Amino acid sequence: MTLQEIVADLLAQADSGPPTAAALIERYKGSAKSMSTAGPQLAHPAWTKRVGSASDVFLDLDGVDLHGLQLWEDSRGWGAYVEVSVARGQLADVEAVTGPTSPMPRAPGAFGVGDKVSAYIPKGGRTVRVFVELVKRGPAVARVTVHFQR
């Protein structure tokens, strides 16, 4: 699966309203080489950047274009998140699906990371937020986070 295909498919999951993390896991686990949960030790694959809780689920895609998916449900009830770890893909791949993105401010002192951009897509009566982190100095994408707001 390519970056453009996964972004399009994720957005399609929100056509009838925001999906849960459990529904997204069910949808994508068949594409995964392996599936794991962070658990009490907050274990995670090397391709992830962070772990939010013991219930975070990791689907290792081990693909040419995508490393894997990290999925979780926001503990405050704000909806499901999917973070796509990208091996190969460009901002143009994301924007082909979302339309133009807008720059996001950089966190204070975050000089070692790439720029971030976002798109807000109306779907199923809600807004799906798409955040794209670029590799430093390039249009290549490092990760895409999709938030299905409730």
N, CA, C and O of each residue as an XYZ file, in Angstrom:
600
protein
N       0.846     -1.177      0.000
C       0.000      0.000      0.000
C       0.892      1.240      0.000
O       1.901      1.286      0.704
N       0.519      2.230     -0.782
C       1.296      3.466     -0.863
C       0.771      4.478      0.156
O      -0.286      4.278      0.754
N       1.508      5.546      0.343
C       1.082      6.613      1.237
C      -0.242      7.209      0.765
O      -1.148      7.414      1.573
N      -0.360      7.484     -0.505
C      -1.592      8.056     -1.034
C      -2.776      7.110     -0.807
O      -3.864      7.559     -0.447
N      -2.574      5.827     -1.012
C      -3.654      4.845     -0.819
C      -4.095      4.754      0.632
O      -5.294      4.684      0.902
N      -3.154      4.752      1.579
C      -3.543      4.629      2.989
C      -4.260      5.885      3.462
O      -5.228      5.789      4.216
N      -3.808      7.060      3.037
C      -4.485      8.303      3.438
C      -5.910      8.319      2.878
O      -6.850      8.670      3.590
N      -6.072      7.944      1.612
C      -7.410      7.904      1.006
C      -8.298      6.896      1.731
O      -9.467      7.181      1.992
N      -7.765      5.733      2.056
C      -8.560      4.708      2.722
C      -8.921      5.128      4.148
O     -10.043      4.893      4.597
N      -7.991      5.737      4.851
C      -8.296      6.220      6.204
C      -9.420      7.254      6.166
O     -10.354      7.185      6.965
N      -9.336      8.200      5.253
C     -10.380      9.224      5.162
C     -11.729      8.600      4.792
O     -12.770      9.050      5.271
N     -11.717      7.582      3.955
C     -12.964      6.915      3.571
C     -13.630      6.243      4.773
O     -14.849      6.071      4.783
N     -12.849      5.862      5.780
C     -13.412      5.222      6.968
C     -14.309      6.168      7.753
O     -15.114      5.720      8.569
N     -14.182      7.459      7.518
C     -14.972      8.455      8.248
C     -16.206      8.915      7.480
O     -16.913      9.810      7.941
N     -16.479      8.325      6.324
C     -17.620      8.769      5.513
C     -18.945      8.716      6.268
O     -19.796      9.585      6.082
N     -19.127      7.715      7.111
C     -20.395      7.590      7.838
C     -20.253      7.978      9.307
O     -21.084      7.602     10.134
N     -19.220      8.719      9.625
C     -18.965      9.150     10.999
C     -17.616      8.634     11.457
O     -17.028      7.772     10.803
N     -17.116      9.148     12.573
C     -15.765      8.778     13.017
C     -15.689      7.321     13.471
O     -16.489      6.893     14.303
N     -14.733      6.551     12.932
C     -14.561      5.171     13.363
C     -13.859      5.106     14.723
O     -13.193      6.058     15.128
N     -14.010      4.003     15.406
C     -13.285      3.769     16.652
C     -11.918      3.172     16.320
O     -11.692      2.695     15.208
N     -11.026      3.204     17.278
C      -9.722      2.575     17.085
C      -9.900      1.078     16.856
O      -9.196      0.492     16.035
N     -10.837      0.451     17.575
C     -11.083     -0.986     17.410
C     -11.520     -1.305     15.982
O     -11.072     -2.299     15.410
N     -12.382     -0.480     15.401
C     -12.832     -0.702     14.021
C     -11.678     -0.533     13.035
O     -11.583     -1.274     12.056
N     -10.811      0.428     13.289
C      -9.660      0.651     12.413
C      -8.665     -0.503     12.518
O      -8.098     -0.931     11.512
N      -8.454     -1.001     13.723
C      -7.560     -2.152     13.914
C      -8.105     -3.350     13.144
O      -7.362     -4.042     12.449
N      -9.391     -3.584     13.271
C     -10.029     -4.698     12.563
C      -9.843     -4.544     11.050
O      -9.578     -5.522     10.351
N      -9.982     -3.326     10.554
C      -9.851     -3.074      9.119
C      -8.444     -3.357      8.608
O      -8.285     -3.950      7.541
N      -7.431     -2.947      9.346
C      -6.064     -2.992      8.832
C      -5.224     -4.173      9.323
O      -4.135     -4.392      8.792
N      -5.675     -4.930     10.298
C      -4.829     -6.006     10.830
C      -4.546     -7.098      9.803
O      -3.525     -7.779      9.897
N      -5.436     -7.275      8.821
C      -5.193     -8.265      7.774
C      -4.041     -7.894      6.854
O      -3.468     -8.765      6.199
N      -3.696     -6.621      6.797
C      -2.587     -6.158      5.962
C      -1.254     -6.207      6.694
O      -0.199     -6.017      6.089
N      -1.304     -6.460      7.983
C      -0.095     -6.387      8.810
C       0.668     -7.706      8.824
O       0.073     -8.783      8.783
N       1.973     -7.607      8.881
C       2.826     -8.780      9.050
C       2.756     -9.278     10.485
O       2.855    -10.476     10.753
N       2.580     -8.315     11.416
C       2.427     -8.656     12.829
C       1.665     -7.540     13.530
O       1.575     -6.414     13.041
N       1.118     -7.890     14.693
C       0.370     -6.921     15.494
C       0.841     -7.067     16.932
O       1.036     -8.179     17.423
N       1.022     -5.936     17.602
C       1.432     -5.963     19.003
C       0.775     -4.819     19.754
O       0.279     -3.864     19.157
N       0.783     -4.936     21.075
C       0.255     -3.901     21.956
C       1.393     -3.436     22.850
O       2.269     -4.226     23.200
N       1.388     -2.177     23.217
C       2.480     -1.629     24.028
C       2.609     -2.359     25.357
O       3.721     -2.667     25.785
N       1.487     -2.640     26.016
C       1.520     -3.360     27.282
C       2.135     -2.537     28.404
O       2.482     -1.372     28.209
N       2.269     -3.146     29.584
C       2.748     -2.404     30.755
C       4.188     -1.892     30.631
O       4.571     -0.944     31.318
N       4.978     -2.514     29.762
C       6.363     -2.070     29.576
C       6.483     -1.008     28.479
O       7.578     -0.524     28.193
N       5.334     -0.644     27.860
C       5.285      0.333     26.771
C       6.227     -0.048     25.625
O       6.886      0.805     25.031
N       6.270     -1.358     25.332
C       7.093     -1.863     24.230
C       6.536     -1.352     22.910
O       5.325     -1.200     22.750
N       7.431     -1.091     21.970
C       7.008     -0.574     20.678
C       8.044     -0.881     19.598
O       9.227     -1.039     19.898
N       7.604     -0.964     18.353
C       8.540     -1.199     17.254
C       9.492     -0.016     17.074
O       9.200      1.097     17.512
N      10.607     -0.261     16.440
C      11.618      0.780     16.222
C      11.092      1.922     15.352
O      11.599      3.040     15.441
N      10.091      1.663     14.520
C       9.594      2.699     13.611
C       8.659      3.698     14.282
O       8.269      4.680     13.650
N       8.289      3.483     15.537
C       7.410      4.433     16.221
C       8.216      5.545     16.864
O       9.405      5.398     17.146
N       7.548      6.647     17.087
C       8.214      7.807     17.679
C       7.912      7.920     19.171
O       8.746      8.382     19.950
N       6.697      7.487     19.564
C       6.284      7.626     20.955
C       5.203      6.593     21.261
O       4.619      5.996     20.357
N       4.952      6.399     22.544
C       3.875      5.524     23.000
C       3.023      6.339     23.963
O       3.544      6.964     24.886
N       1.712      6.330     23.743
C       0.812      7.103     24.592
C       0.330      6.343     25.804
O       0.194      6.913     26.887
N       0.065      5.033     25.627
C      -0.435      4.233     26.742
C      -0.193      2.762     26.457
O       0.226      2.386     25.362
N      -0.460      1.943     27.451
C      -0.271      0.503     27.326
C      -1.198     -0.111     26.292
O      -0.934     -1.210     25.803
N      -2.279      0.577     25.950
C      -3.241      0.022     24.999
C      -2.954      0.396     23.544
O      -3.707     -0.007     22.659
N      -1.906      1.142     23.273
C      -1.540      1.460     21.886
C      -1.290      0.167     21.118
O      -0.637     -0.749     21.619
N      -1.818      0.101     19.890
C      -1.667     -1.081     19.037
C      -0.773     -0.724     17.861
O      -0.886      0.355     17.279
N       0.118     -1.648     17.520
C       1.066     -1.450     16.422
C       0.848     -2.526     15.377
O       0.894     -3.718     15.682
N       0.611     -2.106     14.149
C       0.479     -3.023     13.024
C       1.701     -2.835     12.143
O       1.857     -1.803     11.491
N       2.567     -3.841     12.130
C       3.810     -3.771     11.359
C       3.509     -4.147      9.921
O       3.179     -5.298      9.633
N       3.620     -3.188      9.020
C       3.341     -3.427      7.612
C       4.579     -3.880      6.861
O       4.474     -4.546      5.831
N       5.757     -3.520      7.372
C       7.033     -3.939      6.796
C       7.041     -3.794      5.280
O       7.518     -4.674      4.564
N       6.512     -2.687      4.805
C       6.412     -2.494      3.370
C       7.476     -1.585      2.811
O       8.284     -1.014      3.543
N       7.459     -1.464      1.511
C       8.396     -0.588      0.818
C       8.061      0.873      1.109
O       8.956      1.696      1.300
N       6.761      1.188      1.140
C       6.332      2.574      1.336
C       5.969      2.907      2.781
O       6.171      4.038      3.222
N       5.439      1.943      3.517
C       4.965      2.186      4.885
C       5.584      1.182      5.849
O       5.595     -0.022      5.594
N       6.108      1.710      6.981
C       6.643      0.831      8.020
C       5.514      0.186      8.815
O       5.514     -1.023      9.045
N       4.551      1.008      9.231
C       3.480      0.464     10.053
C       2.493      1.521     10.500
O       2.619      2.704     10.183
N       1.485      1.045     11.261
C       0.443      1.905     11.801
C       0.424      1.777     13.314
O       0.525      0.674     13.851
N       0.295      2.894     13.995
C       0.085      2.925     15.435
C      -1.329      3.460     15.640
O      -1.675      4.520     15.118
N      -2.148      2.730     16.399
C      -3.549      3.106     16.579
C      -3.879      3.189     18.058
O      -3.425      2.368     18.855
N      -4.681      4.197     18.418
C      -5.134      4.322     19.795
C      -6.407      5.147     19.855
O      -6.719      5.918     18.947
N      -7.127      4.967     20.942
C      -8.334      5.733     21.224
C      -7.952      6.766     22.271
O      -7.333      6.420     23.277
N      -8.306      8.018     22.056
C      -7.976      9.067     23.005
C      -8.676      8.783     24.338
O      -9.881      8.533     24.366
N      -7.936      8.821     25.418
C      -8.482      8.487     26.740
C      -9.494      9.516     27.239
O     -10.254      9.235     28.165
N      -9.512     10.692     26.640
C     -10.469     11.732     27.042
C     -11.773     11.651     26.246
O     -12.671     12.471     26.437
N     -11.875     10.656     25.350
C     -13.081     10.492     24.559
C     -13.124     11.358     23.318
O     -14.201     11.595     22.770
N     -11.970     11.839     22.859
C     -11.920     12.748     21.718
C     -11.811     12.040     20.384
O     -11.775     12.699     19.345
N     -11.757     10.710     20.380
C     -11.731      9.968     19.127
C     -10.475      9.157     18.918
O      -9.550      9.168     19.730
N     -10.475      8.450     17.802
C      -9.383      7.545     17.454
C      -8.279      8.278     16.699
O      -8.518      9.269     16.008
N      -7.068      7.759     16.853
C      -5.903      8.256     16.137
C      -5.236      7.104     15.399
O      -5.234      5.965     15.866
N      -4.677      7.418     14.253
C      -3.817      6.490     13.521
C      -2.575      7.269     13.121
O      -2.665      8.327     12.498
N      -1.418      6.736     13.487
C      -0.170      7.352     13.048
C       0.489      6.396     12.067
O       0.766      5.243     12.396
N       0.735      6.887     10.861
C       1.340      6.097      9.800
C       2.826      6.431      9.755
O       3.199      7.587      9.557
N       3.671      5.426      9.938
C       5.107      5.617      9.807
C       5.472      5.358      8.348
O       5.235      4.270      7.823
N       6.047      6.360      7.705
C       6.257      6.340      6.256
C       7.715      6.028      5.930
O       8.630      6.669      6.449
N       7.917      5.041      5.069
C       9.253      4.715      4.582
C       9.568      5.512      3.322
O      10.687      5.985      3.126
N       8.534      5.650      2.459
C       8.730      6.369      1.207
C       7.419      7.040      0.813
O       6.398      6.375      0.641
N       7.458      8.349      0.675
C       6.284      9.108      0.266
C       6.571     10.592      0.346
O       7.439     11.030      1.100
N       5.841     11.356     -0.431
C       6.040     12.791     -0.524
C       4.790     13.531     -0.056
O       3.698     12.963     -0.031
N       4.954     14.785      0.310
C       3.824     15.609      0.687
C       2.786     15.646     -0.433
O       1.588     15.687     -0.155
N       3.216     15.632     -1.671
C       2.294     15.643     -2.808
C       1.364     14.429     -2.782
O       0.225     14.524     -3.238
N       1.826     13.293     -2.258
C       0.981     12.098     -2.145
C      -0.179     12.346     -1.190
O      -1.309     11.935     -1.456
N       0.105     13.017     -0.080
C      -0.939     13.334      0.898
C      -1.889     14.380      0.332
O      -3.108     14.234      0.418
N      -1.328     15.431     -0.243
C      -2.152     16.524     -0.765
C      -2.995     16.101     -1.959
O      -4.000     16.750     -2.250
N      -2.623     15.041     -2.654
C      -3.455     14.524     -3.744
C      -4.799     14.035     -3.201
O      -5.787     13.983     -3.933
N      -4.830     13.680     -1.920
C      -6.050     13.196     -1.271
C      -6.717     14.294     -0.446
O      -7.935     14.464     -0.510
N      -5.932     15.035      0.323
C      -6.488     16.009      1.271
C      -6.704     17.388      0.675
O      -7.478     18.181      1.211
N      -6.034     17.680     -0.417
C      -5.975     19.043     -0.918
C      -4.815     19.750     -0.243
O      -4.036     19.112      0.466
N      -4.684     21.052     -0.445
C      -3.551     21.793      0.113
C      -3.500     21.713      1.640
O      -4.529     21.684      2.315
N      -2.288     21.679      2.154
C      -2.079     21.680      3.597
C      -1.617     23.062      4.037
O      -1.217     23.892      3.221
N      -1.681     23.287      5.342
C      -1.245     24.565      5.921
C      -0.102     24.311      6.897
O      -0.106     23.298      7.597
N       0.870     25.209      6.953
C       1.985     25.040      7.888
C       1.513     25.073      9.340
O       0.553     25.763      9.685
N       2.202     24.318     10.169
C       1.939     24.322     11.609
C       3.156     24.917     12.309
O       4.279     24.774     11.825
N       2.946     25.577     13.435
C       4.103     26.131     14.159
C       4.976     25.012     14.720
O       4.490     23.943     15.090
N       6.231     25.277     14.771
C       7.200     24.329     15.330
C       7.222     24.502     16.847
O       7.125     25.620     17.354
N       7.347     23.402     17.555
C       7.451     23.462     19.007
C       8.748     24.190     19.387
O       9.754     24.068     18.689
N       8.724     24.944     20.492
C       9.945     25.641     20.909
C      11.107     24.663     21.094
O      10.974     23.655     21.788
N      12.217     24.963     20.484
C      13.409     24.137     20.624
C      13.427     22.901     19.753
O      14.370     22.115     19.848
N      12.433     22.690     18.909
C      12.363     21.491     18.070
C      13.095     21.739     16.753
O      12.482     21.826     15.689
N      14.408     21.850     16.849
C      15.194     22.167     15.665
C      15.654     20.924     14.913
O      16.103     21.027     13.772
N      15.551     19.761     15.530
C      16.034     18.531     14.904
C      14.972     17.769     14.144
O      15.237     16.670     13.656
N      13.768     18.325     14.030
C      12.688     17.626     13.332
C      12.283     18.408     12.092
O      12.631     19.577     11.929
N      11.549     17.740     11.235
C      11.090     18.396     10.019
C       9.883     19.276     10.274
O       9.312     19.272     11.364
N       9.507     20.025      9.263
C       8.325     20.872      9.348
C       7.074     20.020      9.454
O       7.080     18.839      9.106
N       5.995     20.634      9.942
C       4.706     19.963     10.030
C       3.672     20.803      9.304
O       3.706     22.033      9.327
N       2.745     20.095      8.652
C       1.635     20.741      7.967
C       0.360     19.991      8.342
O       0.413     18.869      8.847
N      -0.779     20.621      8.090
C      -2.044     19.981      8.458
C      -3.124     20.256      7.426
O      -3.047     21.195      6.634
N      -4.133     19.396      7.469
C      -5.342     19.581      6.664
C      -6.515     19.168      7.529
O      -6.414     18.231      8.321
N      -7.624     19.866      7.377
C      -8.847     19.574      8.125
C      -9.915     19.215      7.102
O     -10.307     20.044      6.281
N     -10.380     17.972      7.159
C     -11.262     17.438      6.135
C     -12.642     17.149      6.733
O     -12.744     16.351      7.665
N     -13.712     17.782      6.217
C     -15.055     17.448      6.700
C     -15.477     16.078      6.167
O     -15.466     15.841      4.959
N     -15.846     15.185      7.079
C     -16.268     13.830      6.717
C     -17.311     13.349      7.703
O     -17.127     13.492      8.912
N     -18.393     12.787      7.220
C     -19.383     12.163      8.088
C     -19.924     13.078      9.168
O     -20.235     12.615     10.265
N     -20.045     14.369      8.882
C     -20.568     15.309      9.869
C     -19.565     15.760     10.913
O     -19.934     16.470     11.848
N     -18.331     15.376     10.781
C     -17.259     15.755     11.709
C     -16.056     16.248     10.906
O     -16.082     16.276      9.676
N     -15.010     16.633     11.621
C     -13.768     17.038     10.979
C     -12.700     15.997     11.255
O     -12.466     15.627     12.405
N     -12.051     15.525     10.198
C     -10.903     14.635     10.334
C      -9.666     15.505     10.204
O      -9.483     16.214      9.214
N      -8.819     15.437     11.226
C      -7.590     16.230     11.220
C      -6.441     15.357     10.718
O      -6.245     14.238     11.191
N      -5.690     15.881      9.759
C      -4.555     15.164      9.186
C      -3.309     16.011      9.422
O      -3.208     17.142      8.945
N      -2.368     15.443     10.162
C      -1.110     16.128     10.468
C       0.023     15.381      9.772
O       0.128     14.160      9.890
N       0.863     16.105      9.053
C       1.955     15.502      8.300
C       3.280     16.055      8.821
O       3.503     17.265      8.838
N       4.142     15.151      9.241
C       5.491     15.534      9.670
C       6.458     15.183      8.543
O       6.562     14.025      8.139
N       7.152     16.181      8.049
C       8.103     15.983      6.961
C       9.470     15.647      7.525
O       9.785     16.004      8.661
N      10.281     14.961      6.733
C      11.662     14.750      7.157
C      12.357     16.098      7.081
O      11.941     16.981      6.331
N      13.396     16.246      7.844
C      14.088     17.528      7.872
C      14.610     17.889      6.487
O      15.277     17.085      5.835
N      14.309     19.078      6.055
C      14.773     19.657      4.796
C      14.146     19.046      3.546
O      14.750     19.104      2.475
N      12.980     18.477      3.650
C      12.478     17.895      2.415
C      10.975     17.806      2.308
O      10.246     18.004      3.280
N      10.536     17.509      1.120
C       9.111     17.249      0.942
C       8.758     15.800      1.269
O       7.586     15.425      1.225
N       9.767     14.976      1.599
C       9.498     13.586      1.967
C       8.780     13.559      3.318
O       9.050     14.382      4.192
N       7.874     12.613      3.471
C       7.061     12.506      4.677
C       7.655     11.467      5.627
O       8.035     10.376      5.204
N       7.733     11.812      6.906
C       8.186     10.877      7.939
C       7.005     10.139      8.562
O       7.070      8.930      8.784
N       5.911     10.880      8.849
C       4.719     10.269      9.446
C       3.504     11.116      9.177
O       3.590     12.327      8.973
N       2.371     10.450      9.183
C       1.082     11.108      9.025
C       0.214     10.665     10.186
O       0.074      9.469     10.439
N      -0.368     11.616     10.889
C      -1.287     11.306     11.981
C      -2.689     11.752     11.573
O      -2.906     12.898     11.179
N      -3.625     10.827     11.675
C      -5.021     11.108     11.342
C      -5.829     10.997     12.629
O      -5.783      9.979     13.320
N      -6.571     12.061     12.943
C      -7.404     12.083     14.142
C      -8.862     12.156     13.719
O      -9.286     13.093     13.042
N      -9.617     11.148     14.134
C     -11.041     11.093     13.846
C     -11.779     11.697     15.044
O     -12.114     10.991     15.995
N     -12.027     12.997     14.991
C     -12.633     13.718     16.109
C     -14.079     13.277     16.351
O     -14.831     13.020     15.411
N     -14.445     13.197     17.613
C     -15.846     12.906     17.967
C     -16.548     14.180     18.316
O     -17.735     14.161     18.642
